[in-house]
Amino acid sequence: MRKEHDFLGELEVPEDVYYGVQTMRAIDNFHITGQTIDPDFVQAMAAVKKAAALANMETGRLDERIGGALVEAADEIIGGKLLDQFPLDPIQGGAGTSVNMNMNEVLCNRALELLGEQKGRYDIVSPNNHANMAQSTNDSFPTSIKVCTNKKALRLITALARLADELEKKSVAFQDVLKMGRTHLQDAVPITLGQEMGSYASAVRRGIDRIEHARAGLHVINMGGTAVGTGLNAEPTYIPIVAEKLSEVTGERYQTADNLIDATNNTDAFSDVSSAMKTTALVLIKMANDFRLMASGPRCGLSEIKLPKRQPGSSIMPGKVNPVIAEVLDQACYQVIANDLAVSLGVENGQFELNVMEPVISHNLYMAMNCLTNAVNTFVDKLLVGLEADEEHCKAWLDRSVGVVTALLPHIGYENSAMLAKEAYNTGKPIRQVILEKGILTKERMNHILSPRAMTTPGIAE
């Protein structure tokens, strides 16, 4: 063990760990979720700290030897090392101060090692004086959230793009599969399965656009605002430089907010991203439920599509297979909606110059993004790629339906169409049979009007 102290007193810290006294206090205080800080967030904060060190060295305030060691330590974390040195619960009091100090302590102790010194020699490299130079938790923590959320948003967008691409492939593959369209869960008029798949793809692409638009707000940061946005203890030249350095470190363009006080006390950019995900989740729920309904059966349901068989569906009913992949997408989307509520409450509950609820905001953002990304990829890989149309069932439902009579309106008028519909309902005969028996249309003309292309493309049947 080694002894470390802060202004509250002295604590023993295990000799082999890189965190220090303030992290130890937070470990003791916060036992909430049973989880630890998201690794992406740890790496994002390391990137922010690296940018700060580079900026402070450029202004001449940070010693090059100490700054270089801090940068090297940050690079190790960005590269995936030392991630086990961040054991804190993501939901915590203090607006993220514990996480910020956890990072500062790990960076300093690793920098001390690199300099040939012992851990805990904060008189040489200090968590507060060096790793936190020209910073406060109140600018470094929300900036780190933005860097992390951007990274996760790009993964989610990639997953959604895969989903849209695969739906578009199915749109082409199923373009000639005519099926019954339904409104109010009742027979309506025909549509192709390909057209349905195309509509899902369009909705998913709209979700991508929605998230991309919301992501723009994540590139405006408050680094240099320090405690309340006034820039206390930060060099004026540091403020634009740190945004430039962060852009270089991350490969994403970040810019300093026009109003650092606003950017420090308001967190609505996170609500924008969360809301965009929630709306996209609603679209995905609708799509997944449509798939479940179309796959219902297989003998006593609609059975218009065949889902890949992934696992036995019952512990008591032999042969039963359930639509588990569509179900898990639904459930992941429910989680996203729940996360959005937590984010909304966190964004709403800031007071004066700081929103102290950023830990719960970030935790729920990350959970939602991880969950939705994984669920979308699972849906593509485990369901959509192997999806097949049950053309025989689609045709059987279409033949039994009276809804196709709507296509006859421009050709034989409403009264004749209504008469045919009534006859088909009363006798149970297919509408095509009734048409021919009544002699209202020739077989050739009927087949043209009721062909898949004519019934699903405006003007073709004229």
PELIN-V97057 format. One record per residue. PSI is psi as a letter, one per 40 degrees, with the letter a starting at -180 (999 if undefined). OMEGA is omega in radians with two decimals (none if undefined). Layout:
# PELIN-V97057
psi = [PSI	PSI]
omega = [OMEGA	OMEGA]
This chain:
# PELIN-V97057
psi = [i	i	h	i	i	a	e	e	a	i	i	h	h	h	d	e	i	e	i	a	d	d	d	d	d	d	d	d	d	h	g	c	e	e	i	i	h	h	d	d	d	d	d	d	d	d	d	d	d	d	d	d	d	d	d	d	d	d	e	e	d	h	h	d	d	d	d	d	d	d	d	d	d	d	d	d	d	d	e	e	i	e	d	e	e	g	e	i	h	d	h	i	i	e	f	e	d	d	d	d	d	d	d	d	d	d	d	d	d	d	d	d	d	d	e	e	i	i	i	e	g	e	e	d	h	h	d	d	d	d	d	e	h	f	i	i	d	e	d	d	d	d	d	d	d	d	d	d	d	d	d	d	d	d	d	d	d	d	d	d	d	d	d	d	d	d	d	d	d	d	d	d	d	f	d	e	g	h	i	h	i	h	i	f	e	i	h	b	i	i	i	i	d	d	d	d	d	d	d	d	d	d	d	d	d	d	d	d	d	d	d	d	d	d	d	d	e	e	e	h	i	f	h	e	d	b	d	e	e	e	e	h	e	h	h	d	d	d	d	d	d	d	d	d	d	d	d	d	d	d	e	i	h	i	i	h	i	d	h	d	d	d	d	d	e	i	f	d	d	d	d	d	d	d	d	d	d	d	d	d	d	d	d	d	d	d	d	d	d	d	d	d	d	d	e	i	b	e	d	f	a	d	f	d	i	h	i	h	h	d	i	i	e	i	e	d	h	i	e	h	h	i	g	d	d	d	d	d	d	d	d	d	d	d	d	d	d	d	d	d	d	d	d	d	d	d	d	d	f	i	h	b	e	i	h	e	e	d	d	d	d	d	d	d	d	d	d	d	d	d	d	d	d	d	d	d	d	d	d	d	d	e	d	d	d	e	h	i	i	g	d	d	d	d	d	d	d	d	d	e	i	e	d	e	d	d	e	e	d	e	d	e	i	d	d	d	d	d	d	d	d	d	d	d	d	d	e	e	i	i	d	d	d	d	d	d	d	e	f	d	i	i	d	d	d	d	d	d	d	e	i	d	d	d	e	e	h	h	e	d	e	999]
omega = [2.98	-3.14	3.05	3.14	2.92	-3.05	3.06	-3.14	-3.03	3.07	3.00	-3.12	3.10	-3.03	-3.02	-3.11	-3.12	3.07	-3.01	-2.94	-3.09	3.04	3.12	3.12	-3.14	3.06	-3.13	-3.02	-2.92	3.03	-2.94	-3.02	-3.02	3.12	3.06	-3.08	3.12	-3.12	3.10	3.14	3.09	-3.12	3.09	3.12	3.07	3.10	3.11	3.14	3.09	3.13	3.14	3.13	3.12	-3.14	-3.14	3.06	-3.13	3.10	3.14	-3.08	-3.08	3.09	-3.05	-3.12	3.12	3.14	3.12	3.11	3.10	3.11	3.13	3.10	3.11	3.12	3.12	3.14	3.09	3.14	3.04	3.11	3.03	-3.11	3.11	-3.14	-3.13	-2.97	-2.98	3.02	-3.09	3.07	-3.00	2.99	3.05	3.06	3.12	3.14	-3.13	3.13	3.12	-3.14	3.03	3.12	-3.12	-3.12	3.13	3.13	-3.09	-3.11	3.06	3.09	3.09	3.09	-3.13	3.12	3.13	-3.13	3.14	3.04	3.09	3.13	-3.07	3.01	3.12	3.07	-2.99	3.05	-3.10	-3.03	-3.06	-3.13	-3.10	-3.08	3.12	-3.11	2.90	2.97	-3.00	2.97	-3.12	-3.11	3.12	3.08	3.09	3.07	-3.11	3.12	-3.14	-3.12	3.06	-3.14	-3.13	3.12	3.11	3.08	3.14	3.13	3.09	3.12	3.14	3.09	3.06	3.13	3.14	3.12	-3.10	3.07	3.11	3.04	3.11	3.09	3.10	-3.10	-3.07	-3.03	-3.14	3.13	3.14	-3.14	-3.14	2.97	-3.09	2.96	-3.08	-3.04	3.11	3.11	3.10	3.11	-3.06	3.05	3.05	3.08	3.09	3.11	3.09	3.13	3.11	3.13	3.08	3.13	3.14	3.14	3.12	3.11	3.09	3.06	3.08	3.13	-3.12	-3.13	3.11	3.14	-3.13	-3.09	-3.11	-3.13	-3.13	-3.09	3.09	-2.98	-3.13	3.10	-3.07	3.07	-3.07	-2.87	-3.06	3.12	-3.13	3.12	3.14	3.10	3.06	3.06	3.12	-3.14	3.14	-2.97	3.09	-3.10	-3.07	3.07	3.10	-3.13	3.12	3.08	3.13	-3.09	-3.01	-3.05	3.06	-3.10	3.09	3.13	-3.13	3.12	3.08	-3.13	-3.06	3.11	3.06	-3.08	3.12	-3.05	3.13	-3.08	-3.06	3.10	3.12	3.09	3.10	-3.12	-3.13	3.14	3.10	3.09	-3.13	-3.14	3.08	3.10	3.11	3.10	-3.11	3.08	3.13	3.14	-3.13	3.13	3.05	3.12	3.13	3.14	-3.13	3.14	-3.07	-3.10	0.13	-3.10	-3.06	3.10	-3.13	3.08	3.12	3.06	3.12	3.11	3.05	-3.14	-3.01	3.13	3.06	-3.01	-3.08	3.06	-3.10	-3.08	-3.13	3.05	-3.09	3.09	-3.07	3.13	-2.95	-3.09	3.04	3.13	-3.10	3.04	3.05	-3.05	3.08	3.13	3.05	3.14	3.10	3.13	3.10	3.10	-3.14	3.10	3.12	3.09	-3.12	3.13	3.11	3.14	-3.10	-2.91	2.99	3.10	3.07	-2.95	-3.12	2.96	-3.08	-3.09	-3.11	3.08	-3.13	3.06	-3.09	-3.14	-3.12	3.02	-3.09	3.13	-3.13	-3.09	3.09	-3.07	-3.08	3.12	-3.13	-3.11	3.12	3.10	3.09	3.14	3.13	-3.01	-3.00	-3.10	-2.91	-3.11	-3.11	-3.11	3.09	3.05	3.00	-3.02	-3.12	3.12	3.11	3.14	-3.13	3.11	-3.13	3.14	-3.13	-3.04	3.04	-3.08	-3.12	-3.13	3.12	-3.14	-3.10	-3.03	-3.12	-3.01	-3.10	3.09	-3.07	-3.06	3.11	3.14	3.12	3.12	3.12	3.14	-3.13	3.13	-3.13	3.11	-3.04	-3.05	-3.07	-3.14	3.02	-3.08	3.12	3.13	-3.14	3.13	-3.11	3.12	3.13	3.12	-3.07	3.10	3.01	3.14	-3.12	-3.13	3.11	-3.11	3.11	-3.11	-3.07	3.08	-3.13	-3.07	-3.10	-3.09	-3.08	-3.14	-3.10	3.01	-3.05	-3.03	-3.12	none]
